[in-house]
Amino acid sequence: MTILSAQSINRLARLGMITPFVDHKVVWNGKSYGLSSCSYDCRIAHDLTLAPGEASLAYTIEDFDMPDNVCGFVVDKSTYARHFQSAFNTLIDPGFKGNLTLELVNLGPNPLVVAEGDPICQIVFHWLDEASDRPYDGK
């Protein structure tokens, strides 16, 4: 697998892989979202408060329509990692369509407040060595 560059992500997003798509970095509430050098930073679709030790599901504003030859990995944003909040690092399968369900946990000592529209995680995309013969088709 090869990590996709900003240029490759941009081309695929313009074909519908990410909607809505922001082709540059935008700073919102001190955190960035949009296209970066080799990932895409997603935003949360709703307000969320996590007490210390609490976990919750969250959803992205962005929808994904993954090509059969691309997968993505959800990774933490360093802004939240420094506060001990983590988005469980999960895989986006080739063929997946829809917004992402994120599993968030607050491992820190203080409540964590995330506002609707805040950047919440980033996605690193990879080319597969060939298109999958069994793309994601729902549960």
C-alpha positions in Angstrom: 0.0 0.0 0.0 1.1 3.5 -0.8 0.0 6.6 1.2 -1.8 9.1 -1.1 -0.5 12.6 -1.6 -2.6 15.7 -1.4 -2.7 15.7 -5.2 -4.1 12.2 -5.4 -6.7 12.8 -2.6 -7.8 16.0 -4.4 -8.3 14.1 -7.7 -10.3 11.3 -6.1 -12.3 13.8 -4.0 -13.3 15.7 -7.1 -14.7 12.4 -8.4 -16.9 12.1 -5.3 -14.7 10.3 -2.7 -15.2 13.0 -0.1 -18.4 15.2 0.1 -18.3 18.1 1.1 -14.6 18.5 0.1 -12.4 21.3 1.2 -9.2 21.4 -1.0 -7.1 23.5 1.5 -6.5 23.8 5.2 -9.1 25.8 7.2 -8.6 26.7 10.8 -11.7 26.5 13.0 -11.8 27.0 16.8 -8.0 26.6 16.8 -8.0 23.3 14.9 -7.6 22.6 11.2 -9.7 20.7 8.7 -9.6 20.0 5.0 -6.9 18.7 2.7 -3.3 18.5 4.1 -0.1 17.1 2.6 -1.1 13.4 2.9 -4.4 13.2 4.8 -7.8 14.8 5.1 -9.1 16.2 8.4 -12.8 15.6 9.0 -15.3 17.5 11.1 -17.8 16.3 13.7 -21.5 16.6 12.7 -22.8 17.4 16.2 -21.9 18.8 19.6 -20.4 16.3 22.0 -19.1 16.5 25.6 -17.1 13.6 27.0 -16.5 13.4 30.8 -13.2 11.9 31.9 -13.2 8.2 31.2 -16.3 8.5 29.0 -16.6 7.1 25.4 -19.2 7.9 22.7 -20.0 7.5 19.1 -19.7 10.5 16.8 -20.4 11.1 13.1 -18.6 13.1 10.5 -20.0 15.9 8.4 -18.1 14.4 5.4 -19.5 11.5 3.4 -17.2 9.0 1.7 -17.6 7.0 -1.4 -14.5 4.9 -1.4 -13.1 3.5 -4.7 -12.5 -0.2 -4.9 -8.7 0.4 -5.0 -8.5 2.8 -2.0 -8.8 2.3 1.7 -8.5 4.8 4.5 -7.3 4.8 8.1 -8.9 7.0 10.8 -6.1 8.5 12.9 -6.1 11.0 15.8 -5.6 14.7 15.5 -2.6 15.8 17.6 -4.7 18.7 19.0 -6.9 16.2 20.8 -4.2 13.6 21.5 -2.5 16.2 23.6 -5.6 16.3 25.8 -5.8 12.5 25.9 -8.8 12.2 23.6 -8.6 9.5 21.0 -10.6 8.4 17.9 -10.2 4.7 17.7 -8.0 4.1 14.7 -10.3 2.1 12.3 -10.2 1.2 8.7 -12.4 2.6 5.9 -12.9 -0.3 3.5 -12.8 0.0 -0.3 -16.4 0.4 -1.5 -17.6 2.0 1.7 -20.3 4.8 1.2 -21.6 7.2 3.8 -20.4 9.3 6.8 -18.1 7.8 9.3 -19.1 6.6 12.7 -16.2 7.4 15.0 -15.5 5.8 18.4 -14.2 8.6 20.7 -12.9 8.3 24.2 -11.7 10.8 26.7 -8.7 9.4 28.6 -7.8 12.7 30.2 -8.6 14.2 33.6 -10.8 17.0 32.2 -14.2 17.1 30.4 -13.7 17.5 26.6 -16.2 19.7 24.7 -16.4 19.3 20.9 -18.6 21.7 19.0 -20.5 20.8 15.8 -18.1 21.5 12.9 -14.9 21.1 14.9 -12.2 19.1 13.3 -12.2 15.7 15.0 -9.9 13.2 13.2 -7.9 12.7 10.1 -8.0 10.1 7.3 -4.9 8.7 5.7 -5.7 7.1 2.3 -3.8 4.2 0.7 -3.8 2.7 -2.8 -4.3 -1.1 -2.8 -2.0 -3.1 -5.1 -5.1 -3.8 -7.2 -8.9 -3.1 -6.9 -10.6 -5.3 -4.3 -12.7 -8.1 -5.6 -14.9 -7.9 -2.5 -15.5 -4.2 -1.7 -17.6 -3.2 1.3 -21.3 -3.9 0.7 -22.8 -2.9 4.0 -23.4 -5.1 7.0 
